[in-house]
Amino acid sequence: MVLPQNNQIPTPPGGPLPPEELSALQIHLSDFLLNNFPDRIYFKDTASCFLHVSKAMAEHFGLKEPADLVGKSDFDFFTREHAEPAYKDEQEIMRTGKAMIGKDEMETMPNGRINWVITTKMPLRDPDGRIIGTCGISRDITERKNAETELERLNRQLIDVSRQAGMAEVATNVLHNVGNVLNSVNISHSVISEQVRDSAIDSLTKLANLLEEHANDLGPFLTTDPTGRRVPNFLSELAKRLAEERAAVLAELQLLGKNIGHIKEIVALQQSYAHAGSGVHELVSISDLLENALQINGASLTRHHIQVIREFGAAPSASLEKHKVIQILVNLVSNAKDALIASDRRDRRLVVTTACQEGRILVTVNDNGTGILPENLTRVFAHGFTTKKDGHGFGLHSAALTAREMGGSLSLESKGHLHGATFTLELPLTRNDNGQKQPVLNGQPGASP
């Protein structure tokens, strides 16, 4: 069979080709593959030196002809960082006779350039089946790897920004609720100041001056003088008045002390979460974390007459990143509170529940407030989307990202405007070192919930 000048392979009219024509065809196909295939193809001897390579392999190393690589090895073109593992892989392939399929490899060049390839290598055998080296093919995936690295970097950056926004959300709620408590502190201060300013203690001073004026005739003054005879009754009334004043001041001081203690608790709670390290898991009660989230929003909930109903199920302790979970819960309680404040309802109700189902913790935050319009159900978790006039659109977006980062999810249900909303947070009970979910019950990993 004579090949035409245009290198097109004619179809045999029928039957097998003669040996000489078949041999010519096979040589042509081999040369065509090695000269035109964009992936790098190579054959190596038992010392991992090149026997034959494709044109793409030679061009990769800046050589004109494939023959220029014959007798050379990876150590002539790559750094030891890549050449040594590649050599060991090839020696292992020849020792075991097992192929290496689809391995991602980082190629490091002496000039500092880095390439990524996906490589398949297999043992090279002679006609008698004896292993005489290796053959392989490497496809460049540098652009894909760089795109994956950039995507991962942007995702980490987005998570960091969202986490910071979530922490700011917690801090904002803390400051807001501290401000609410400070209002009560200011009221107590005003009441105490007014009571001290209008105290009957001035009457006692006047009485003392009057008695001092009659020090030389005190007996007759108290028994015969009309003014003096009123002194005992006056003292009795004055003592009663001062006792009432003291009781009122003590009551206000007690309330003042309680409010100051509340401020300290809120600040201490925020500090404990702010100082917690990222990635640190602790065995915690989800009900306790939910109570803390309610406490941070407590002053506002009380001030706006919002009834809080707790329906805590038998959820086990879980290994969680505490500061991340509290950010989510504070966000959910705060959003529910805002929805209730914006509604005209008198029976403002917030229902929080915890449960455990199929190895996952479920937390729901339900309100009977303004609700969510159907067209916004899929948008509330989007970055920058908000239905509040003074909102920034970070809170729920950050909460959803943080939940996903911990292997969980955050979802929303609402029947529409004025029908309230229910947010559901799902979290795995814990994760082991391999990132697989592993339940914890009563502090013991591996138990069934």
C-alpha positions in Angstrom: 0.0 0.0 0.0 1.5 3.3 -1.1 0.3 6.3 0.9 -0.8 9.4 -1.0 1.1 12.6 -0.8 -1.7 14.3 1.3 -1.2 11.6 4.0 -4.9 10.6 3.9 -5.4 6.9 4.7 -7.5 5.1 2.0 -10.0 2.5 3.1 -8.9 -1.0 2.0 -11.4 -2.4 -0.5 -11.8 -5.6 1.6 -9.8 -8.1 3.6 -6.6 -7.6 5.7 -3.7 -5.5 4.4 -0.6 -7.2 3.3 2.1 -7.2 6.1 4.3 -4.7 4.3 1.4 -2.3 3.8 0.1 -2.8 7.4 3.6 -2.1 8.7 3.8 1.1 6.7 0.3 2.2 8.0 1.2 1.5 11.6 4.4 3.5 11.3 2.5 6.4 9.7 -0.2 6.3 12.4 2.5 6.3 15.1 4.4 9.2 13.5 1.1 11.1 13.0 0.2 10.7 16.7 3.7 11.7 18.0 4.0 14.7 15.6 0.5 16.1 16.0 -1.0 15.1 19.4 -1.0 18.2 21.8 -0.3 16.1 24.9 3.2 15.0 25.7 4.0 11.4 24.9 7.2 9.7 25.9 9.0 6.3 26.2 11.7 5.7 28.8 14.2 2.9 29.5 14.8 1.1 32.8 17.0 4.0 34.0 14.1 6.5 33.2 16.0 8.0 30.3 14.1 9.1 27.2 14.0 6.6 24.3 11.5 8.4 22.1 9.2 11.4 22.6 6.5 13.3 20.8 7.0 16.6 19.1 5.0 18.4 21.8 7.4 17.0 24.4 10.4 18.4 22.6 8.7 21.8 22.1 7.8 21.9 25.8 11.5 21.9 26.7 12.4 24.3 23.9 14.1 21.7 21.7 13.8 21.5 17.9 13.7 17.8 17.5 12.4 14.9 19.6 15.7 13.2 19.0 17.4 15.9 21.2 15.8 14.3 24.3 17.0 10.8 23.7 19.3 9.6 26.5 18.3 12.5 28.8 16.1 12.3 31.9 13.7 14.4 34.0 16.7 15.5 36.0 18.1 17.4 33.0 14.9 19.6 32.7 13.2 19.7 36.1 14.2 20.5 39.6 14.7 17.6 42.0 11.4 18.5 43.6 9.6 17.0 40.6 12.3 14.8 39.0 12.8 12.6 42.1 9.1 11.7 42.7 8.7 11.1 39.0 11.7 8.7 38.9 10.4 6.8 42.0 6.9 6.4 40.3 8.5 5.0 37.2 10.7 2.6 39.2 7.7 1.4 41.1 5.7 0.9 37.9 8.5 -1.3 36.5 8.8 -3.2 39.8 5.1 -4.0 40.1 3.9 -3.9 36.5 1.0 -1.7 37.6 0.1 1.5 35.7 -0.3 4.9 37.3 -3.5 6.5 36.0 -4.5 10.2 36.0 -2.1 11.6 38.7 -1.9 15.4 39.1 1.7 16.4 39.1 3.3 19.8 39.8 6.3 20.3 37.5 8.9 22.7 38.8 11.5 24.1 36.4 14.9 25.5 37.2 13.8 29.0 36.1 11.1 29.0 38.7 8.2 28.3 36.3 5.6 25.9 37.6 3.3 23.7 35.4 0.6 21.3 36.4 -0.1 18.1 34.4 -2.3 15.1 34.7 -0.2 12.1 34.0 -0.7 8.4 33.1 2.2 6.0 33.0 2.4 2.3 32.4 5.1 -0.3 32.0 6.7 -0.6 28.5 7.0 -4.2 27.4 9.0 -5.9 24.6 7.4 -8.4 22.2 8.0 -11.2 24.7 6.2 -9.3 27.5 9.3 -8.3 29.5 9.3 -4.8 31.1 12.0 -2.7 29.4 10.9 0.7 30.6 7.9 3.0 30.9 5.7 5.0 28.6 3.5 7.9 29.5 1.4 10.8 28.5 1.0 14.1 30.3 -1.6 16.7 29.6 -1.1 20.3 30.7 -3.7 21.5 33.2 -1.9 24.6 34.4 -4.7 27.0 33.4 -7.3 24.9 35.2 -5.2 24.6 38.3 -4.6 28.4 38.4 -8.3 29.0 37.9 -9.1 26.6 40.8 -6.5 28.3 43.0 -7.9 31.7 42.2 -11.4 30.5 42.8 -10.4 29.1 46.2 -8.7 32.3 47.1 -11.7 34.4 46.2 -14.0 32.0 48.1 -11.8 32.3 51.2 -11.7 36.0 50.9 -15.5 36.1 50.6 -15.9 33.9 53.6 -13.5 36.1 55.6 -15.4 39.2 54.7 -18.7 37.6 55.4 -17.4 36.3 58.8 -16.2 39.8 59.7 -19.6 41.2 58.7 -21.2 38.5 60.9 -19.0 39.5 63.8 -19.9 43.1 63.2 -23.6 42.1 63.3 -23.0 40.5 66.7 -21.2 43.6 67.9 -23.9 45.9 66.6 -26.5 43.9 68.5 -24.4 44.0 71.6 -24.1 47.8 71.4 -27.8 48.2 70.6 -28.9 46.2 73.6 -26.3 47.8 75.9 -27.9 51.1 74.8 -31.3 49.8 75.7 -30.1 48.8 79.1 -28.4 52.2 79.5 -31.8 53.8 79.0 -33.0 52.1 82.1 -29.8 53.1 83.9 -30.4 56.7 83.0 -34.0 56.5 84.2 -32.8 55.1 87.6 -30.2 57.8 87.8 -32.9 60.5 87.2 -35.3 59.0 89.8 -32.6 58.8 92.5 -31.4 62.3 91.7 -34.9 63.7 92.0 -35.6 61.8 95.2 -32.3 63.1 96.8 -33.0 66.6 95.6 -36.5 66.6 97.0 -35.6 64.7 100.1 -37.2 65.4 103.5 -33.7 65.6 104.9 -34.0 69.4 104.6 -36.9 69.4 107.1 -34.7 67.5 109.6 -32.0 70.2 109.2 -34.7 72.9 110.0 -35.8 70.9 113.0 -32.2 70.6 114.3 -31.8 74.4 114.0 -35.1 75.0 115.8 -34.1 72.7 118.7 -30.6 74.4 118.8 -32.3 77.8 119.2 -34.2 76.5 122.3 -31.4 74.6 123.8 -31.6 76.5 127.1 -35.4 76.0 127.5 -35.9 72.8 125.6 -38.2 71.2 128.2 -40.7 74.1 128.4 -40.5 74.6 124.6 -41.5 71.0 123.9 -44.3 70.9 126.5 -45.8 74.4 126.5 -44.9 76.1 123.2 -47.4 75.3 120.4 -44.6 74.9 117.9 -42.6 72.8 120.2 -45.5 70.5 121.1 -45.7 69.5 117.4 -42.1 68.3 117.3 -42.7 64.6 118.4 -45.4 64.1 115.8 -43.2 65.9 113.2 -40.3 63.6 114.0 -42.6 60.5 113.6 -43.8 61.7 110.2 -40.3 62.7 109.2 -39.0 59.2 110.1 -41.7 57.6 108.1 -41.0 59.8 105.1 -37.2 59.2 105.3 -37.9 55.4 105.5 -40.0 55.6 102.4 -37.4 57.6 100.6 -34.7 55.1 101.6 -36.8 52.2 100.4 -37.4 53.9 97.0 -33.7 54.8 96.6 -32.7 51.2 97.5 -35.2 49.8 95.0 -33.8 52.0 92.3 -30.2 51.2 93.3 -31.1 47.5 93.1 -32.5 47.9 89.7 -29.5 50.0 88.7 -27.2 47.3 89.9 -29.2 44.6 88.0 -29.0 46.6 84.8 -25.2 47.3 85.2 -24.8 43.5 85.8 -26.8 42.9 82.6 -24.5 45.1 80.6 -21.4 43.3 82.0 -22.9 40.0 81.1 -23.6 41.1 77.5 -20.1 42.5 77.1 -18.5 39.5 78.7 -20.5 37.2 76.4 -19.5 39.1 73.3 -15.8 39.0 74.4 -15.9 35.3 75.0 -17.0 34.8 71.4 -14.7 37.4 69.9 -11.7 35.7 71.5 -12.6 32.2 70.4 -10.3 30.9 67.7 -11.5 30.1 64.2 -11.6 26.4 63.6 -11.7 25.5 67.3 -14.4 23.0 68.1 -15.9 22.7 71.6 -18.4 20.4 73.1 -21.4 22.7 73.7 -25.1 22.7 74.2 -27.0 24.2 71.3 -29.8 25.2 73.8 -27.2 27.2 75.8 -26.0 29.0 72.7 -29.6 29.8 71.8 -30.2 31.2 75.3 -27.1 33.4 74.9 -28.4 34.7 71.6 -31.7 35.5 73.3 -29.8 37.2 76.1 -27.9 39.4 73.7 -31.2 40.6 72.2 -33.0 40.4 75.6 -33.4 44.1 76.3 -35.0 44.8 72.9 -37.3 41.7 73.2 -38.5 42.9 76.6 -38.9 46.6 75.6 -41.0 45.7 72.5 -43.2 43.2 74.5 -42.1 40.2 72.4 -43.1 36.9 74.0 -40.4 34.3 73.7 -41.5 30.7 73.7 -38.8 28.1 74.1 -39.4 24.5 72.8 -36.0 22.8 73.5 -35.9 19.2 72.5 -33.5 16.5 73.6 -30.6 17.6 71.4 -27.2 16.2 72.6 -24.1 18.2 73.1 -22.2 18.8 69.9 -18.7 19.6 68.8 -19.1 23.0 67.2 -17.2 26.2 66.4 -19.0 28.2 69.1 -18.4 31.7 68.0 -19.6 30.9 64.5 -22.8 29.4 65.7 -23.6 32.3 68.0 -23.1 34.7 65.1 -25.8 32.8 63.2 -28.2 32.5 66.1 -27.9 36.2 67.1 -28.6 37.1 63.4 -31.7 35.0 63.3 -33.1 36.2 66.6 -32.3 39.8 65.6 -34.0 39.5 62.2 -37.1 37.9 63.8 -37.2 40.7 66.4 -37.0 43.4 63.6 -39.8 41.6 61.7 -42.0 41.6 64.8 -41.3 45.3 65.6 -42.2 46.3 62.1 -45.6 44.5 62.3 -48.7 46.0 63.9 -49.5 42.9 65.9 -50.0 43.1 69.6 -49.4 39.4 70.2 -45.7 39.5 69.0 -44.4 36.0 69.4 -41.0 34.4 68.9 -40.7 30.6 69.0 -37.3 29.0 69.2 -36.9 25.2 69.0 -34.0 22.7 69.1 -34.1 19.1 68.0 -31.9 16.3 66.7 -32.8 14.3 63.6 -30.7 11.8 61.7 -27.4 12.8 63.1 -28.0 16.6 62.6 -29.0 19.4 65.0 -32.0 21.4 64.0 -32.6 25.0 65.3 -35.7 26.9 64.2 -36.5 30.5 64.8 -40.1 31.3 64.1 -41.9 34.7 64.3 -45.4 35.9 63.5 -44.1 39.2 62.1 -44.1 40.8 58.7 -43.2 37.7 56.7 -41.3 37.4 53.4 -42.7 38.0 50.0 -42.6 34.9 47.7 -40.2 36.6 45.2 -37.7 37.3 48.0 -37.6 33.8 49.4 -34.6 32.9 47.2 -33.0 36.3 47.5 -32.7 36.9 51.3 -29.4 35.0 51.5 -27.9 36.9 48.6 -25.0 39.3 49.3 -26.2 42.9 49.6 -29.9 42.1 49.5 -32.0 43.5 52.4 -35.6 44.5 53.0 -34.7 46.9 55.8 -34.2 50.6 55.3 -31.1 50.7 57.4 -29.9 47.1 56.5 -26.6 46.3 54.7 -27.5 42.8 53.4 -24.5 41.1 55.1 -26.2 39.3 58.0 -28.1 36.4 56.4 -25.6 36.1 53.6 -22.8 35.7 56.2 -24.9 33.3 58.3 -25.6 31.1 55.3 -22.0 31.0 54.3 -20.9 30.2 57.9 -23.4 27.4 58.2 -22.2 25.9 54.9 -18.6 26.2 56.1 -19.4 24.1 59.1 -21.1 21.4 57.0 -24.6 22.6 57.7 -27.3 24.7 56.0 -29.6 27.6 56.6 -33.1 27.6 55.0 -36.2 29.8 55.1 -40.0 29.2 54.9 -42.7 31.9 54.8 -46.3 31.9 53.6 -45.9 35.5 52.5 -46.6 39.1 53.7 -47.9 39.3 57.3 -47.6 35.5 57.7 -44.3 35.4 59.7 -41.2 33.4 58.8 -39.3 30.4 60.0 -35.5 30.0 59.6 -34.0 26.6 60.1 -30.4 26.0 60.9 -29.0 22.5 60.4 -25.6 21.5 61.7 -23.8 18.1 61.9 -23.3 16.9 65.5 -19.6 16.9 65.0 -16.8 16.0 62.5 -13.9 13.7 63.0 -10.4 14.4 61.7 -11.3 13.1 58.2 -14.1 15.6 57.9 -16.8 12.8 58.2 -19.8 13.4 60.4 -19.7 11.5 63.7 -22.5 11.8 66.3 -21.9 12.7 69.9 -24.2 11.8 72.7 -23.5 12.8 76.3 -20.0 13.7 75.4 -19.2 10.2 73.8 -18.4 10.2 70.1 -19.8 7.4 68.0 -23.1 7.0 69.9 -26.4 7.1 68.2 -28.6 10.1 68.9 
